[in-house]
Amino acid sequence: MIIGADHRSGPSERTIGAIARLTIPATNHRSPRPHPLRGYFFIASAAFLWGVSAALGRAVFTGKLSLGPVALRPINPLILSQTRTTFSLLVLGPILIARRGWERIRLPAGDLAFCFVLGILGVAVSNYFYYVAIQRTSVATAIIVQYTAPVWVLVYVVARGQQKLSLQKVVAVALAVTGIALVIGIVGVKSQGEPALRLDSYGIIAALLASFSFAFYNVGAHGILARHDRWRVLVWTLAAAAAFWLVVNPPWKVAAAHYAAAQWLFLFVFSMISVLGAFSLYFLGLQHLEPTRAIVASCLEPVFSIVLAALLLGEVVRPIQTLGIVFVLAAIVTVQRVGGGARASVAVEPME
């Protein structure tokens, strides 16, 4: 359990302080003695937790998750997205204030407004459509399509004239598009002439929307992450997403759904795993690795997600999809290696 509490008065100051020391790296800056192996370990561990989150999400959407002898009633992607940000904010906010004080997490009005835009269009929208895609298609399809976001960022910066077109960049985009086509079944047929895969069209559209939303977050977050500490940016983007979900799905609608105690327990644990646990490890990794290496190492996330979905949920990945997955991962690595420039100086972490 991430946080302990006194049954009568809530978390004590000592408890919050201890958790803050354990879970929250101080700043964006690297430690005095970077250790690459530790960095790769932390990034891989974060990727594993995000992979676990994808498998858990698919399990709870399809009614395959049980706590004890009773299977949990399926949970809607909207409530999963909403509670993920809200619970994380309710835990992370007090920890940051207790450790740093309110003044240390405040933002100038302009940056605060921009964080709210990122939180809504980049975090809330991306998370929701990502989980819809997991629910309607498969873990492999959802995560691979979303993971093409850096490629769309590359297309954007080239179109804006911020980077020059090169053969490597063209190859990266071609690999990503081909990989998506293979993963979702546009390319490849059965011997009977039927489509290789029959995937939900709304699920595919949701995965693409999640990818474009995450690409927007990638583009927008670079500047603000260069000026402010990652935890400060994270807490305000979470606040924006939580506020947005309160409007879209207000408390009385949540109460009307009559979720069981076991479901609320799952939602809380899920948010701790997918946000606080994973981001703590990812930020620790950034203290030991160059941002480009960290982003490339985080490509282990779809690998972990797909393997866990196959082992725990019985999701089958066909050979043609495996080839597509390899193409997409190769595209991401290529993008990071040829990206260069100022954008490589700040790593924008995954938001799954």
C-alpha positions as CSV (number, residue, x, y, z in Angstrom):
1,M,0.0,0.0,0.0
2,I,1.4,3.4,-0.9
3,I,-0.1,5.4,1.9
4,G,-0.9,4.7,5.5
5,A,-3.6,6.4,7.5
6,D,-4.7,6.9,11.1
7,H,-8.3,5.5,11.3
8,R,-9.5,8.5,13.2
9,S,-7.8,11.5,11.8
10,G,-6.4,10.6,8.4
11,P,-2.7,10.5,7.4
12,S,-0.4,11.9,10.0
13,E,2.3,14.4,9.1
14,R,5.0,11.8,9.9
15,T,3.4,9.3,7.6
16,I,3.1,11.8,4.7
17,G,6.6,13.0,5.2
18,A,8.0,9.4,5.2
19,I,6.1,8.6,2.0
20,A,7.3,11.8,0.3
21,R,10.9,10.8,1.1
22,L,10.3,7.4,-0.3
23,T,8.4,8.1,-3.4
24,I,9.1,11.5,-4.8
25,P,12.5,12.4,-6.4
26,A,13.2,16.0,-5.7
27,T,13.6,17.7,-9.1
28,N,14.3,17.3,-12.8
29,H,18.0,17.4,-12.1
30,R,20.2,14.3,-12.2
31,S,21.8,12.9,-9.1
32,P,25.5,13.8,-8.5
33,R,26.6,10.4,-9.7
34,P,24.4,9.1,-12.5
35,H,24.4,5.3,-12.8
36,P,23.1,4.2,-16.2
37,L,22.3,0.6,-15.1
38,R,20.1,2.0,-12.3
39,G,18.5,4.3,-14.7
40,Y,17.5,1.5,-17.1
41,F,16.3,-0.5,-14.1
42,F,14.0,2.3,-12.9
43,I,12.7,3.1,-16.4
44,A,12.1,-0.6,-17.0
45,S,10.3,-1.0,-13.7
46,A,8.1,2.0,-14.5
47,A,7.3,0.5,-17.9
48,F,6.4,-2.8,-16.2
49,L,3.9,-1.0,-13.9
50,W,2.3,0.7,-16.9
51,G,2.2,-2.7,-18.6
52,V,0.5,-4.1,-15.5
53,S,-2.0,-1.2,-15.6
54,A,-2.9,-2.0,-19.2
55,A,-3.6,-5.7,-18.4
56,L,-5.6,-4.7,-15.3
57,G,-7.6,-2.3,-17.3
58,R,-8.5,-4.8,-19.9
59,A,-9.3,-7.4,-17.2
60,V,-11.7,-5.1,-15.3
61,F,-13.4,-3.9,-18.5
62,T,-14.2,-7.4,-19.6
63,G,-15.2,-8.8,-16.2
64,K,-12.1,-11.1,-15.9
65,L,-10.8,-9.5,-12.7
66,S,-11.7,-11.0,-9.4
67,L,-10.9,-10.1,-5.8
68,G,-11.4,-13.3,-3.9
69,P,-14.1,-15.7,-5.0
70,V,-16.2,-13.0,-6.7
71,A,-15.4,-11.4,-10.1
72,L,-15.6,-7.6,-10.2
73,R,-18.5,-6.2,-12.1
74,P,-17.1,-4.5,-15.3
75,I,-16.0,-0.8,-14.8
76,N,-16.5,1.8,-17.5
77,P,-13.3,3.4,-19.0
78,L,-14.7,6.8,-18.0
79,I,-14.7,6.0,-14.3
80,L,-11.3,4.4,-14.5
81,S,-9.9,7.5,-16.1
82,Q,-11.6,9.8,-13.7
83,T,-10.6,8.0,-10.5
84,R,-7.1,7.4,-11.8
85,T,-6.4,11.2,-11.9
86,T,-8.6,12.1,-8.9
87,F,-7.2,9.6,-6.4
88,S,-3.6,10.3,-7.6
89,L,-4.2,14.0,-7.1
90,L,-5.7,13.5,-3.6
91,V,-2.6,11.6,-2.6
92,L,0.1,13.4,-4.5
93,G,-1.1,17.0,-3.7
94,P,-0.9,16.7,0.1
95,I,2.5,14.9,-0.1
96,L,4.0,17.7,-2.3
97,I,2.6,20.4,0.0
98,A,3.8,18.7,3.1
99,R,7.3,18.3,1.7
100,R,7.8,21.5,-0.2
101,G,5.1,23.9,0.9
102,W,2.4,25.6,-1.2
103,E,4.8,28.2,-2.6
104,R,7.0,25.5,-4.1
105,I,4.2,24.1,-6.2
106,R,2.6,27.3,-7.3
107,L,2.8,28.2,-11.0
108,P,2.6,31.6,-12.7
109,A,-0.9,32.3,-14.1
110,G,0.1,31.7,-17.7
111,D,1.8,28.4,-17.0
112,L,-1.1,27.3,-14.7
113,A,-3.6,27.9,-17.5
114,F,-1.4,26.0,-19.9
115,C,-1.2,23.1,-17.5
116,F,-5.0,23.0,-17.5
117,V,-5.0,22.8,-21.2
118,L,-2.5,20.0,-21.1
119,G,-4.3,18.2,-18.3
120,I,-7.6,18.2,-20.2
121,L,-6.6,17.8,-23.9
122,G,-3.4,15.8,-23.2
123,V,-4.0,13.7,-20.1
124,A,-7.8,13.3,-19.6
125,V,-8.6,12.8,-23.3
126,S,-5.6,10.6,-24.0
127,N,-6.3,8.4,-21.0
128,Y,-10.0,8.0,-21.7
129,F,-9.6,7.1,-25.4
130,Y,-6.7,4.8,-24.6
131,Y,-8.8,2.8,-22.1
132,V,-11.7,2.8,-24.5
133,A,-9.4,1.3,-27.1
134,I,-8.3,-1.3,-24.6
135,Q,-11.9,-2.2,-23.9
136,R,-13.0,-2.4,-27.5
137,T,-10.0,-4.0,-29.2
138,S,-7.1,-5.4,-27.3
139,V,-4.1,-4.3,-25.2
140,A,-1.7,-4.9,-28.1
141,T,-3.8,-2.8,-30.6
142,A,-4.5,0.1,-28.1
143,I,-1.0,0.5,-26.8
144,I,0.8,0.1,-30.2
145,V,-1.4,2.7,-31.9
146,Q,-1.1,5.1,-29.0
147,Y,2.7,4.6,-29.0
148,T,3.0,6.1,-32.4
149,A,2.5,9.6,-30.8
150,P,6.3,10.5,-31.1
151,V,6.0,9.9,-34.9
152,W,3.1,12.3,-35.2
153,V,5.2,14.8,-33.2
154,L,7.9,14.3,-35.8
155,V,5.5,15.0,-38.6
156,Y,4.3,18.1,-36.8
157,V,7.7,19.6,-36.2
158,V,8.8,18.9,-39.8
159,A,5.6,20.4,-41.2
160,R,6.2,23.5,-39.0
161,G,9.8,23.8,-40.3
162,Q,11.3,23.2,-36.9
163,Q,13.2,20.2,-38.2
164,K,14.4,19.3,-41.7
165,L,13.1,16.3,-43.5
166,S,15.6,13.4,-43.8
167,L,15.6,9.9,-45.1
168,Q,15.7,8.5,-41.5
169,K,12.6,10.5,-40.6
170,V,10.7,9.3,-43.7
171,V,11.7,5.7,-42.8
172,A,10.5,6.2,-39.2
173,V,7.0,7.4,-40.4
174,A,6.8,4.7,-43.0
175,L,7.7,2.0,-40.3
176,A,5.0,3.4,-37.9
177,V,2.2,3.6,-40.5
178,T,3.1,0.1,-41.8
179,G,3.2,-1.2,-38.3
180,I,-0.2,0.2,-37.4
181,A,-1.6,-1.3,-40.6
182,L,-0.3,-4.8,-39.6
183,V,-1.4,-4.5,-36.0
184,I,-5.0,-3.5,-36.7
185,G,-5.4,-5.9,-39.6
186,I,-5.6,-3.5,-42.6
187,V,-2.8,-5.6,-44.2
188,G,-2.9,-9.4,-44.4
189,V,-5.7,-11.8,-45.2
190,K,-6.8,-15.3,-44.3
191,S,-6.7,-18.0,-46.8
192,Q,-10.5,-17.8,-47.2
193,G,-10.1,-14.2,-48.3
194,E,-11.6,-12.8,-45.1
195,P,-9.9,-9.9,-43.3
196,A,-7.0,-11.0,-41.0
197,L,-8.6,-9.3,-38.0
198,R,-12.1,-8.1,-37.1
199,L,-11.5,-5.2,-34.8
200,D,-14.0,-2.7,-33.5
201,S,-13.9,0.4,-35.6
202,Y,-14.7,2.7,-32.7
203,G,-11.9,1.1,-30.7
204,I,-9.4,1.8,-33.5
205,I,-10.6,5.4,-33.8
206,A,-10.3,5.8,-30.0
207,A,-6.7,4.5,-30.2
208,L,-5.8,7.0,-32.9
209,L,-7.4,9.8,-30.9
210,A,-5.4,8.8,-27.8
211,S,-2.3,8.8,-30.0
212,F,-3.0,12.3,-31.3
213,S,-3.9,13.6,-27.8
214,F,-0.6,12.2,-26.4
215,A,1.2,13.8,-29.4
216,F,-0.3,17.1,-28.4
217,Y,0.9,16.6,-24.8
218,N,4.4,15.8,-26.1
219,V,4.5,19.0,-28.1
220,G,3.0,21.2,-25.4
221,A,4.8,19.8,-22.4
222,H,8.4,20.3,-23.6
223,G,8.4,24.0,-22.9
224,I,6.8,23.9,-19.5
225,L,8.9,21.0,-18.3
226,A,12.0,22.9,-19.2
227,R,10.9,25.7,-16.8
228,H,9.4,23.8,-13.9
229,D,9.9,20.7,-11.8
230,R,8.1,17.6,-13.2
231,W,6.1,16.9,-10.0
232,R,4.8,20.4,-10.0
233,V,3.6,20.1,-13.6
234,L,2.2,16.6,-13.0
235,V,0.1,17.7,-10.0
236,W,-1.4,20.6,-11.9
237,T,-2.2,18.5,-15.0
238,L,-3.8,16.0,-12.7
239,A,-5.8,18.8,-11.1
240,A,-7.0,19.9,-14.5
241,A,-8.0,16.4,-15.5
242,A,-9.8,15.8,-12.2
243,A,-11.7,19.1,-12.5
244,F,-12.7,18.2,-16.1
245,W,-14.0,14.8,-15.0
246,L,-16.0,16.4,-12.2
247,V,-17.9,18.4,-14.9
248,V,-18.3,15.5,-17.3
249,N,-19.2,12.9,-14.6
250,P,-20.2,14.7,-11.4
251,P,-20.3,13.0,-8.0
252,W,-24.0,12.3,-8.1
253,K,-23.7,10.3,-11.3
254,V,-20.8,8.4,-9.8
255,A,-22.8,7.6,-6.7
256,A,-25.8,6.5,-8.9
257,A,-23.5,3.8,-10.4
258,H,-23.4,2.0,-7.0
259,Y,-19.9,0.7,-7.3
260,A,-19.0,-2.0,-4.7
261,A,-16.3,-1.6,-2.1
262,A,-14.1,-4.0,-4.0
263,Q,-14.4,-1.9,-7.1
264,W,-13.4,1.2,-5.2
265,L,-10.4,-0.6,-3.7
266,F,-9.4,-1.7,-7.2
267,L,-9.7,1.8,-8.6
268,F,-7.5,3.2,-5.8
269,V,-4.8,0.6,-6.1
270,F,-4.9,1.0,-9.9
271,S,-4.3,4.7,-9.6
272,M,-1.4,4.2,-7.2
273,I,0.3,1.7,-9.5
274,S,-0.3,3.6,-12.8
275,V,0.5,7.1,-11.6
276,L,2.5,7.4,-8.3
277,G,4.4,4.1,-8.5
278,A,5.2,4.3,-12.2
279,F,6.0,8.0,-12.3
280,S,8.2,7.8,-9.2
281,L,10.3,5.1,-10.9
282,Y,10.4,7.0,-14.2
283,F,11.5,10.2,-12.6
284,L,14.2,8.3,-10.7
285,G,15.4,6.9,-14.0
286,L,15.7,10.4,-15.5
287,Q,18.2,11.2,-12.8
288,H,20.5,8.6,-14.2
289,L,19.8,8.5,-18.0
290,E,19.8,11.0,-20.8
291,P,16.2,11.9,-21.8
292,T,16.6,10.2,-25.2
293,R,17.8,7.0,-23.7
294,A,15.0,7.1,-21.1
295,I,12.3,7.5,-23.8
296,V,13.7,4.6,-25.8
297,A,13.9,2.4,-22.7
298,S,10.3,3.2,-22.0
299,C,9.4,1.4,-25.2
300,L,9.5,-1.7,-23.0
301,E,6.1,-0.7,-21.9
302,P,4.1,-2.1,-24.9
303,V,6.3,-5.2,-24.7
304,F,5.4,-5.8,-21.1
305,S,1.7,-4.9,-21.7
306,I,1.3,-7.3,-24.6
307,V,3.2,-10.1,-22.9
308,L,1.1,-9.7,-19.7
309,A,-2.1,-9.6,-21.6
310,A,-1.1,-12.8,-23.4
311,L,-0.1,-14.6,-20.2
312,L,-2.9,-13.3,-17.9
313,L,-5.8,-12.7,-20.2
314,G,-5.2,-15.1,-23.0
315,E,-5.0,-12.4,-25.7
316,V,-3.5,-13.9,-28.8
317,V,-1.0,-11.8,-30.9
318,R,-0.7,-13.1,-34.4
319,P,2.6,-13.3,-36.2
320,I,1.6,-10.5,-38.6
321,Q,0.7,-8.3,-35.6
322,T,4.1,-9.1,-34.0
323,L,5.8,-7.9,-37.1
324,G,3.7,-4.7,-36.9
325,I,4.7,-4.2,-33.2
326,V,8.4,-4.6,-34.2
327,F,7.9,-1.9,-36.9
328,V,6.3,0.6,-34.6
329,L,9.0,0.1,-31.9
330,A,11.7,0.5,-34.5
331,A,10.0,3.7,-35.7
332,I,10.0,5.1,-32.1
333,V,13.7,4.3,-31.6
334,T,14.5,5.9,-35.0
335,V,12.5,9.0,-34.1
336,Q,14.4,9.4,-30.8
337,R,17.8,8.9,-32.4
338,V,17.3,11.4,-35.2
339,G,15.1,14.0,-33.3
340,G,18.0,15.9,-31.8
341,G,17.8,19.6,-31.1
342,A,16.3,21.3,-28.1
343,R,13.4,18.8,-28.0
344,A,15.8,16.0,-27.0
345,S,16.8,17.9,-23.8
346,V,13.5,17.3,-22.1
347,A,11.9,13.9,-21.8
348,V,8.2,13.7,-21.9
349,E,7.0,10.7,-20.1
350,P,4.2,8.3,-21.1
351,M,0.8,9.1,-19.6
352,E,-0.8,5.6,-19.6
